[in-house]
Amino acid sequence: MQINGLHHVTAISGPARRNLDFYGRVLGLRLVKKTVNFDDPGTYHLYYGDADAAPGSILTFFPWDQAAPGRLGIGETQETVFRVPEGAIGFWTHRFVELGVPHEAPAKRFGESVLSFRDPDGMRLALVGLPGVESEPCWTEGGIAVENAIRGFHSVSLLLADAAPTAAILTDIFGFAETAREGSLIRYAVAGTKVGGVIDLRVAGGFLPARQGAGSVHHIAFRAADDAAQEEMVRRLVENHRIRTTEQRDRNYFRSVYFREPGHVLFEIATDVPGFAVDEPAAELGRALKLPAGLEAHRAQIEAVLPALD
């Protein structure tokens, strides 16, 4: 059965070691894959997720030491939101105070408690407290107790000049439907999808366009169960919206196509298969540097230029 919703979110960061410290130590996420940017193999591509490295929990980064700060603007992901147990918002507020993490006071959004914060590069993030998620599996070896640990994505919000063209893609291609409105936010959700099943569209006409850099989300990826499901989405994009994707690209852990949706956000369609355990045991995810077959012959040179993470 096809499960819709987010597959992963990919962002740009500054130094890799600082990024790993924040997402591994501060947020307690699991480093599920340590590889390189296939298009720039002198740079890491770090993947964080839950205990199972499940689609809908994966946040990835291209870390560049000298990356200039990005500028939030129209045509970009504004905020990436994780799910935590409803009673954990207090714990995270205190933790952010103790560790000096920039954050706002908890607030209500669509009736849910939301704690917005930023990472060291200024990337906009949030935690939303939800009832019942404490019974879901999570990663606790990062030092965060089970009753407080993150359980994958809740949502992303997109900053747009006009919501309607983007909404047409969300509903027709990815199975979302409008569920609520609050101020300038329009919420879309996929029925029956708990993890990564929400997209919020924020209409903000008159803003400058986004400028990519450290702290920016590069793209968001939606799930396709397999190649056939992906092909069907590509077909509907062409026939119903006159949008063409890139050719399929093999990312080792999923296969991807990319396109700019009408609001100018870069969307990806990523297959659930083969998954992150295809080249290392599930218990050892993220421990060793993994390279695609075409780069293995250059491992020594690549390892020589990558910064140490230990």
Secondary structure, DSSP 8 states (H G I E B T S, - for coil): ----SEEEEEEEES-HHHHHIIIIIIS--EEEEEEEETTEEEEEEEEEE-TT--TTSEEEEEE-TT--B-B--BTEEEEEEEEEEGGGHHHHHHHHHHHT--B---EEETTEEEEEEE-TT--EEEEEEETTGGGS----TTS--TTT---SEEEEEEEES-HHHHHHHHHHHH--EEEEEETTEEEEE-TT--SS-EEEEEE-TT--B-B-SBT-EEEEEEEESSHHHHHHHHHHHHHHH-------EE-SSSEEEEEE-TTS-EEEEEES-S-GGGSS-GGGTTSSB---GGGGGGHHHHHHHS----
